[in-house]
Amino acid sequence: MLPVAARRGYPLPPSVLPEAILAVDVLALTLSAAAVLFVFREPPENALMLVFFFYLPFYVALASWSRMHSITSVISPMSRSDDVIIANASVCLMLLSFLMAFGDSNKQNTVQFAAALSACAATTMIALRFAARAVILDLSRRAVIGQNVIVAGTGDQLRRFVARLDQSRPIFVNICGIYEFAVDGHDAGPGEHPAEHPAVRDAAELIAIARADAVDDIILAMPWNAGAELAHLVAQLKELPISVHLSTDLVGYELSFRPIVGTLAQLPAFEVAQRPISGWSFVMKRMLDYTLSAAALVALSPLMLLVALAIKIDTPGPVFFKQSRLGFNNETFSIYKFRSMHHKPVSEAVIRQASKGDPRVTRVGRIIRTTSIDELPQLFNVLNGSMSLVGPRPHALSHNEEYGAQIRGYFVRHRVRPGITGWAQVKGLRGETETLSKMEARVAHDVYYTENWSLLFDLKILIMTVAIVLFQRTAY
């Protein structure tokens, strides 16, 4: 029987494991170099430089090219042991060729050093990989590393998938629940599934569960002849910051699948939506956010103090403007700006965008809005984790309701953290959106960003922001 474990919290994704095993290999090479240098009385000249500026880079490049740090190498290190030996032997031969070409004075000693380093490194790497495997499996059992998964479906399709899941038991996969609901008459009926499996009434409840229970993946085990319902459900799930998988049709269960250890790939399913910015990509993006936002706050603090003073002198009211916005995963947060309008409390139920010549904008406000200085307090939003430097701009709650009902896939932009600047803004889609087509264009750019994120893409947008957005005149 497949246990149902409603595990809350965000475990580390298995996608971080290849880099972890690479770190293990680097540690093994460092220990091996220290041991060999300790044993050798007369190592080659500049031995440490040869190890860390020749041997290590070539090994990492060769290992990456041959995919020696895949999840399979984590779970089954013996299966990739021959690759570790071959890679170290190959780098050893390259190192020897390099040393001989540059006329090392003690060729016999050089050969012995390179051979000893290669043998010691290969042995230590394999040993440490086995030790890392034990640690990683223990972390998986304690749900520190894993994927939180919901299987949702109906009828025979769901039963067969659950049977395959029960048989294969993928490592790192935490089953949060198995849900069955009716789709166009394909209801298995009561009593055909174990009572401990939670029940779900409809797609709306499934989405609510996915948001609340920290789900990483949803697998849809539904008959393909329910095409319209299936396409509609996938479109809804694509608005969540999760990966969505679709099981094969019933004939797929009659075919054998090549097992891929430790992932959902060993199951009869394929991915139709990928979780954006996860694993090490998430770590890199947050490091960029924290580093640059902290540096910007320090560098711009004199300017921000002058702006605060000017606002206070210009018109009565607070220096900062605070408003509720929808952020990552449709969670509400408070966004901060320098106040640029006359202070008059209004309901957030209806927010009117600023327009050209808007009488609500103050004298100081017109300057800071035109130059985007009013957005600088959002650096504090970046530091508290509610925003990122780059991402889709968060809209007022009333605008989300209005445009969410008119634009298909509008909430896909909430699969990532909102940003101070974004791809839409640097492409000229900034300021007032007088027509629905303008908002559709902005949303299309935001969705493109979520699906094509990279660290270089973020840096490109930040550079374009400095060069374009701060000096354009589309904000009022």
C-alpha positions as CSV (number, residue, x, y, z in Angstrom):
1,M,0.0,0.0,0.0
2,L,1.3,3.4,-0.9
3,P,1.6,5.6,2.2
4,V,0.2,9.1,2.0
5,A,2.4,11.6,3.9
6,A,1.3,15.2,4.0
7,R,4.7,16.7,4.5
8,R,4.7,20.4,4.7
9,G,7.7,22.7,4.1
10,Y,10.0,23.1,1.2
11,P,12.7,20.3,1.0
12,L,15.8,20.9,-1.0
13,P,15.1,19.8,-4.6
14,P,17.1,16.9,-6.0
15,S,18.4,19.2,-8.7
16,V,21.0,20.5,-6.2
17,L,22.6,17.0,-6.0
18,P,24.8,17.2,-9.1
19,E,26.6,20.3,-7.8
20,A,26.9,18.6,-4.4
21,I,28.7,15.6,-5.9
22,L,30.9,17.9,-7.9
23,A,31.9,19.6,-4.6
24,V,32.6,16.1,-3.2
25,D,34.9,15.4,-6.1
26,V,36.7,18.7,-5.6
27,L,37.2,17.9,-1.9
28,A,38.5,14.4,-2.9
29,L,41.0,15.9,-5.3
30,T,42.2,18.5,-2.7
31,L,42.7,15.7,-0.1
32,S,44.5,13.6,-2.7
33,A,46.8,16.4,-3.7
34,A,47.7,17.1,0.0
35,A,48.4,13.4,0.6
36,V,50.6,13.0,-2.5
37,L,52.6,16.2,-1.8
38,F,53.2,15.0,1.7
39,V,54.6,11.6,0.5
40,F,56.7,13.0,-2.4
41,R,60.0,14.4,-1.3
42,E,60.7,16.1,-4.7
43,P,57.3,17.0,-6.3
44,P,57.4,18.8,-9.7
45,E,57.9,22.5,-9.6
46,N,54.7,24.5,-9.0
47,A,52.9,21.3,-8.1
48,L,50.0,23.1,-6.4
49,M,49.5,25.3,-9.5
50,L,49.4,22.3,-11.7
51,V,46.8,20.6,-9.5
52,F,44.4,23.5,-9.1
53,F,44.9,25.4,-12.4
54,F,45.4,22.4,-14.7
55,Y,44.2,19.1,-13.2
56,L,41.1,20.4,-11.5
57,P,39.7,22.5,-14.4
58,F,40.2,19.8,-16.9
59,Y,38.6,17.2,-14.6
60,V,35.6,19.4,-14.0
61,A,35.2,20.1,-17.8
62,L,35.5,16.4,-18.6
63,A,33.1,15.3,-15.9
64,S,30.5,17.9,-16.9
65,W,30.8,16.9,-20.6
66,S,30.2,13.2,-19.7
67,R,27.5,13.9,-17.1
68,M,29.4,12.3,-14.3
69,H,27.4,14.2,-11.7
70,S,23.9,13.1,-12.6
71,I,21.4,11.9,-10.0
72,T,22.2,8.3,-11.1
73,S,25.8,8.9,-9.9
74,V,24.5,9.9,-6.5
75,I,22.2,6.9,-5.9
76,S,24.4,4.3,-7.7
77,P,28.1,5.5,-7.4
78,M,29.4,2.1,-8.4
79,S,27.7,2.4,-11.8
80,R,29.8,5.5,-12.6
81,S,33.0,4.4,-10.9
82,D,34.6,3.4,-14.2
83,D,33.9,7.0,-15.5
84,V,35.7,8.4,-12.5
85,I,38.7,6.2,-13.2
86,I,38.8,7.0,-16.9
87,A,38.4,10.7,-16.3
88,N,41.3,10.9,-13.9
89,A,43.5,8.7,-16.1
90,S,42.7,11.0,-19.1
91,V,43.6,14.2,-17.1
92,C,46.7,12.5,-15.9
93,L,47.9,11.8,-19.5
94,M,47.1,15.5,-20.4
95,L,49.1,16.7,-17.3
96,L,52.0,14.4,-18.3
97,S,52.0,15.7,-21.8
98,F,52.0,19.3,-20.6
99,L,54.9,18.7,-18.2
100,M,57.0,16.8,-20.7
101,A,56.4,19.5,-23.4
102,F,57.7,22.1,-21.1
103,G,60.8,20.1,-20.3
104,D,60.5,19.1,-16.6
105,S,64.0,18.4,-15.2
106,N,63.0,15.2,-13.4
107,K,60.8,13.3,-15.8
108,Q,60.7,10.0,-13.8
109,N,59.5,11.9,-10.7
110,T,57.0,13.8,-12.8
111,V,55.4,10.5,-14.1
112,Q,55.3,9.1,-10.6
113,F,53.7,12.2,-9.2
114,A,51.0,12.4,-11.9
115,A,50.2,8.7,-11.7
116,A,50.0,8.8,-7.9
117,L,47.8,11.8,-8.0
118,S,45.4,10.2,-10.5
119,A,45.2,6.9,-8.6
120,C,44.7,8.6,-5.3
121,A,42.1,11.0,-6.6
122,A,40.1,8.3,-8.3
123,T,40.1,6.1,-5.2
124,T,39.2,9.0,-2.9
125,M,36.4,10.3,-5.2
126,I,34.8,6.9,-5.3
127,A,35.1,6.4,-1.5
128,L,33.6,9.9,-0.8
129,R,30.8,9.3,-3.3
130,F,29.7,6.2,-1.3
131,A,29.9,8.2,1.9
132,A,27.9,11.0,0.3
133,R,25.3,8.5,-0.9
134,A,24.6,7.4,2.6
135,V,24.2,11.0,3.8
136,I,22.0,11.9,0.9
137,L,19.7,8.9,1.3
138,D,19.3,9.7,5.0
139,L,18.4,13.3,4.2
140,S,15.9,11.9,1.6
141,R,14.3,9.7,4.3
142,R,13.9,12.7,6.6
143,A,12.4,14.8,3.7
144,V,15.3,17.3,3.8
145,I,15.9,16.5,0.1
146,G,12.9,15.6,-2.1
147,Q,10.0,16.5,-4.3
148,N,6.6,17.0,-2.8
149,V,4.2,15.4,-5.2
150,I,0.4,15.2,-5.7
151,V,-1.1,12.6,-8.0
152,A,-4.5,13.7,-9.3
153,G,-6.7,11.8,-11.7
154,T,-9.7,9.6,-12.3
155,G,-10.8,6.1,-13.0
156,D,-8.6,3.3,-14.4
157,Q,-5.9,5.9,-15.4
158,L,-5.3,6.9,-11.8
159,R,-5.4,3.3,-10.5
160,R,-2.7,2.1,-13.0
161,F,-0.5,5.1,-12.3
162,V,-0.7,4.6,-8.5
163,A,0.2,0.9,-9.1
164,R,3.2,1.9,-11.1
165,L,4.2,4.4,-8.5
166,D,3.9,1.8,-5.7
167,Q,6.0,-0.6,-7.7
168,S,8.8,1.8,-8.6
169,R,9.0,3.8,-5.4
170,P,11.2,6.7,-6.8
171,I,13.8,8.0,-4.3
172,F,13.4,11.7,-3.3
173,V,9.7,11.6,-4.2
174,N,7.4,12.5,-1.2
175,I,3.7,11.7,-1.9
176,C,1.6,14.4,-0.3
177,G,-1.7,12.9,-1.5
178,I,-3.6,11.0,-4.2
179,Y,-6.7,12.7,-5.3
180,E,-9.6,11.4,-7.5
181,F,-12.3,13.5,-9.0
182,A,-14.9,13.1,-11.8
183,V,-14.1,14.3,-15.3
184,D,-16.9,14.1,-17.8
185,G,-18.4,11.0,-16.3
186,H,-15.1,9.2,-15.7
187,D,-15.6,8.7,-11.9
188,A,-14.3,5.5,-10.4
189,G,-17.0,5.7,-7.8
190,P,-16.8,5.4,-4.0
191,G,-14.9,2.6,-2.3
192,E,-12.5,1.8,-5.2
193,H,-9.6,3.6,-3.5
194,P,-8.2,3.3,0.0
195,A,-10.1,5.5,2.5
196,E,-6.9,7.1,3.7
197,H,-6.4,8.8,0.3
198,P,-7.7,12.4,0.6
199,A,-10.5,13.4,-1.7
200,V,-10.8,16.5,-3.8
201,R,-14.0,17.9,-5.2
202,D,-12.7,19.9,-8.2
203,A,-9.8,21.6,-9.8
204,A,-10.2,24.7,-7.6
205,E,-9.7,22.7,-4.5
206,L,-6.7,20.9,-6.0
207,I,-5.1,24.3,-6.8
208,A,-5.8,25.5,-3.2
209,I,-4.1,22.4,-1.8
210,A,-1.1,22.9,-4.1
211,R,-0.7,26.4,-2.9
212,A,-1.1,25.5,0.8
213,D,1.0,22.3,1.1
214,A,4.2,23.3,-0.5
215,V,3.8,21.0,-3.5
216,D,6.6,20.8,-6.1
217,D,5.0,18.6,-8.7
218,I,1.5,17.6,-9.7
219,I,1.0,14.5,-11.9
220,L,-2.3,14.3,-13.8
221,A,-3.4,10.7,-14.4
222,M,-6.4,11.3,-16.6
223,P,-7.8,9.8,-19.8
224,W,-6.6,11.6,-22.9
225,N,-10.1,11.5,-24.3
226,A,-11.1,14.1,-21.7
227,G,-9.1,16.5,-23.8
228,A,-11.0,19.8,-23.1
229,E,-11.1,19.2,-19.3
230,L,-7.5,18.2,-19.3
231,A,-6.3,21.2,-21.3
232,H,-8.2,23.6,-19.1
233,L,-6.8,22.0,-15.9
234,V,-3.2,22.1,-17.2
235,A,-3.7,25.8,-18.1
236,Q,-4.9,26.5,-14.5
237,L,-2.0,24.6,-12.9
238,K,0.5,26.5,-15.1
239,E,-0.2,29.5,-13.0
240,L,1.3,27.8,-10.0
241,P,5.1,27.8,-9.2
242,I,5.2,24.0,-9.7
243,S,6.0,21.4,-12.3
244,V,3.1,19.7,-14.0
245,H,3.4,16.2,-15.4
246,L,0.9,14.3,-17.6
247,S,0.7,10.5,-17.5
248,T,0.6,8.6,-20.7
249,D,-2.7,7.2,-22.0
250,L,-3.6,3.7,-20.9
251,V,-1.6,2.0,-23.7
252,G,1.5,3.5,-22.1
253,Y,1.2,1.2,-19.1
254,E,1.7,-1.8,-21.4
255,L,5.1,-0.6,-22.4
256,S,8.3,-1.0,-20.4
257,F,10.1,2.2,-19.2
258,R,13.8,2.4,-18.8
259,P,14.3,3.2,-15.1
260,I,16.0,6.4,-14.2
261,V,16.9,6.2,-10.6
262,G,15.7,8.8,-8.1
263,T,13.4,10.9,-10.4
264,L,9.9,11.0,-11.8
265,A,11.4,10.1,-15.1
266,Q,11.1,6.4,-14.3
267,L,7.3,6.8,-14.4
268,P,5.0,6.8,-17.5
269,A,4.6,10.5,-17.6
270,F,6.1,13.6,-19.3
271,E,6.5,17.2,-18.1
272,V,4.2,19.9,-19.5
273,A,5.2,22.7,-17.2
274,Q,8.5,23.2,-15.3
275,R,8.9,24.9,-11.9
276,P,10.7,28.1,-12.7
277,I,13.9,29.3,-10.9
278,S,14.5,26.3,-8.5
279,G,17.6,24.6,-7.1
280,W,20.9,26.4,-7.5
281,S,19.2,28.9,-9.9
282,F,17.1,30.1,-7.0
283,V,20.2,30.4,-4.8
284,M,22.1,32.4,-7.4
285,K,19.2,34.8,-8.0
286,R,18.7,35.4,-4.3
287,M,22.4,36.1,-3.8
288,L,22.3,38.6,-6.7
289,D,19.3,40.2,-5.1
290,Y,20.7,40.5,-1.6
291,T,24.2,41.6,-2.8
292,L,23.1,44.3,-5.2
293,S,20.1,45.6,-3.2
294,A,22.3,46.0,-0.1
295,A,25.0,47.8,-2.1
296,A,22.4,50.0,-3.7
297,L,20.9,51.0,-0.4
298,V,24.3,52.0,0.9
299,A,25.3,53.9,-2.2
300,L,21.9,55.7,-2.6
301,S,21.2,56.4,1.0
302,P,22.2,60.1,0.7
303,L,19.8,60.5,-2.3
304,M,17.0,58.7,-0.5
305,L,17.4,61.0,2.6
306,L,17.2,64.1,0.4
307,V,14.1,62.8,-1.4
308,A,12.5,62.0,2.0
309,L,13.2,65.5,3.1
310,A,11.9,67.1,-0.1
311,I,8.6,65.1,0.2
312,K,8.1,66.2,3.8
313,I,8.7,69.8,2.9
314,D,6.6,69.8,-0.3
315,T,3.3,68.5,1.0
316,P,1.9,67.2,4.3
317,G,1.7,63.4,4.7
318,P,3.9,60.4,5.2
319,V,7.2,60.0,3.3
320,F,6.5,56.4,2.2
321,F,3.5,55.0,0.4
322,K,2.4,51.4,1.3
323,Q,0.0,49.3,-0.7
324,S,-1.0,45.6,-0.8
325,R,0.0,43.7,-3.9
326,L,-0.1,40.1,-5.0
327,G,3.4,38.5,-5.2
328,F,4.9,35.1,-5.5
329,N,2.3,32.3,-5.6
330,N,-0.5,34.9,-5.2
331,E,0.6,35.8,-1.7
332,T,-0.2,39.3,-0.5
333,F,2.6,41.6,0.6
334,S,3.1,45.3,1.3
335,I,5.0,47.2,-1.4
336,Y,6.9,50.4,-0.4
337,K,7.4,53.6,-2.5
338,F,8.3,57.2,-1.9
339,R,4.9,59.1,-1.7
340,S,4.5,60.9,-5.0
341,M,0.8,62.0,-4.7
342,H,-1.1,64.3,-2.3
343,H,-1.9,62.3,0.8
344,K,-5.5,61.2,0.7
345,P,-6.5,57.8,2.1
346,V,-8.4,55.7,-0.5
347,S,-9.8,52.2,-0.6
348,E,-7.6,49.6,-2.2
349,A,-10.7,48.0,-3.8
350,V,-10.5,50.6,-6.6
351,I,-7.1,51.9,-7.7
352,R,-6.8,54.4,-10.6
353,Q,-3.6,54.4,-12.5
354,A,-1.7,57.7,-12.7
355,S,-2.2,59.5,-16.1
356,K,-0.4,62.3,-17.8
357,G,-1.0,65.6,-16.0
358,D,-2.6,63.8,-13.1
359,P,-3.5,66.5,-10.5
360,R,-2.9,64.0,-7.7
361,V,0.8,64.0,-8.4
362,T,2.9,66.5,-6.3
363,R,5.7,68.7,-7.6
364,V,8.4,66.4,-6.1
365,G,6.3,63.4,-7.1
366,R,6.5,64.3,-10.7
367,I,10.3,64.4,-10.6
368,I,10.7,61.1,-8.7
369,R,8.1,59.3,-10.8
370,T,9.7,60.4,-14.1
371,T,13.1,59.1,-12.9
372,S,11.8,56.1,-11.1
373,I,13.3,57.3,-7.8
374,D,10.0,56.7,-6.2
375,E,10.7,52.9,-6.6
376,L,13.9,52.9,-4.5
377,P,12.3,51.9,-1.2
378,Q,11.4,48.6,-2.8
379,L,15.0,47.6,-2.2
380,F,13.8,46.9,1.3
381,N,11.1,44.6,-0.2
382,V,14.0,42.7,-1.9
383,L,15.9,42.3,1.3
384,N,12.8,41.0,3.1
385,G,12.2,38.4,0.4
386,S,8.9,39.6,-0.9
387,M,10.4,41.0,-4.1
388,S,13.3,40.5,-6.4
389,L,15.4,43.1,-8.3
390,V,14.1,41.6,-11.6
391,G,10.7,40.1,-12.2
392,P,7.1,41.0,-13.3
393,R,6.0,44.3,-11.8
394,P,3.3,43.7,-9.1
395,H,-0.1,45.3,-9.8
396,A,-2.7,46.7,-7.5
397,L,-5.2,44.1,-6.1
398,S,-8.1,45.5,-8.0
399,H,-6.1,45.4,-11.3
400,N,-5.3,41.8,-10.7
401,E,-9.0,41.0,-10.4
402,E,-9.8,43.1,-13.5
403,Y,-7.2,41.8,-15.8
404,G,-7.1,38.3,-14.4
405,A,-10.7,37.9,-15.6
406,Q,-9.9,39.3,-19.1
407,I,-6.4,37.9,-20.0
408,R,-5.9,34.1,-20.2
409,G,-2.8,33.0,-18.2
410,Y,-2.5,36.3,-16.4
411,F,-1.5,34.8,-13.1
412,V,1.4,32.8,-14.7
413,R,3.4,36.0,-14.0
414,H,3.1,35.1,-10.3
415,R,5.1,31.9,-10.6
416,V,8.2,34.0,-9.7
417,R,8.8,36.9,-7.3
418,P,7.7,40.3,-8.5
419,G,10.5,42.7,-9.4
420,I,11.5,46.4,-9.1
421,T,12.1,46.2,-12.9
422,G,11.3,43.6,-15.5
423,W,11.5,42.5,-19.1
424,A,8.2,44.3,-19.9
425,Q,9.5,47.6,-18.4
426,V,12.8,47.7,-20.3
427,K,10.9,47.0,-23.5
428,G,8.8,50.1,-23.1
429,L,5.7,48.6,-21.5
430,R,5.9,50.8,-18.4
431,G,3.5,53.3,-16.9
432,E,-0.2,53.6,-17.7
433,T,-2.0,50.8,-19.5
434,E,-4.9,52.6,-21.1
435,T,-6.0,49.7,-23.3
436,L,-6.4,46.0,-22.7
437,S,-3.9,45.2,-25.5
438,K,-1.2,47.1,-23.7
439,M,-1.7,45.0,-20.6
440,E,-1.8,41.8,-22.7
441,A,1.6,42.8,-24.2
442,R,3.0,43.4,-20.7
443,V,1.7,40.1,-19.4
444,A,3.2,38.3,-22.5
445,H,6.6,39.8,-21.7
446,D,6.3,38.8,-18.0
447,V,5.4,35.2,-19.0
448,Y,8.4,35.1,-21.4
449,Y,10.6,36.1,-18.5
450,T,9.3,33.4,-16.2
451,E,9.9,30.7,-18.9
452,N,13.3,31.9,-20.0
453,W,15.0,33.1,-16.8
454,S,18.8,33.0,-16.5
455,L,21.3,35.0,-14.4
456,L,22.6,36.7,-17.6
457,F,19.0,37.6,-18.5
458,D,18.6,39.3,-15.1
459,L,21.9,41.2,-15.6
460,K,20.9,42.3,-19.1
461,I,17.6,43.7,-17.7
462,L,19.4,45.5,-14.9
463,I,21.8,47.1,-17.4
464,M,18.9,48.1,-19.7
465,T,17.1,49.6,-16.7
466,V,19.9,51.9,-15.9
467,A,20.3,52.9,-19.6
468,I,16.6,53.2,-20.6
469,V,14.0,53.1,-17.9
470,L,15.4,55.8,-15.6
471,F,15.4,58.3,-18.4
472,Q,12.3,57.5,-20.4
473,R,9.2,59.6,-20.1
474,T,6.3,57.0,-20.0
475,A,5.8,57.3,-16.2
476,Y,3.7,60.2,-14.9
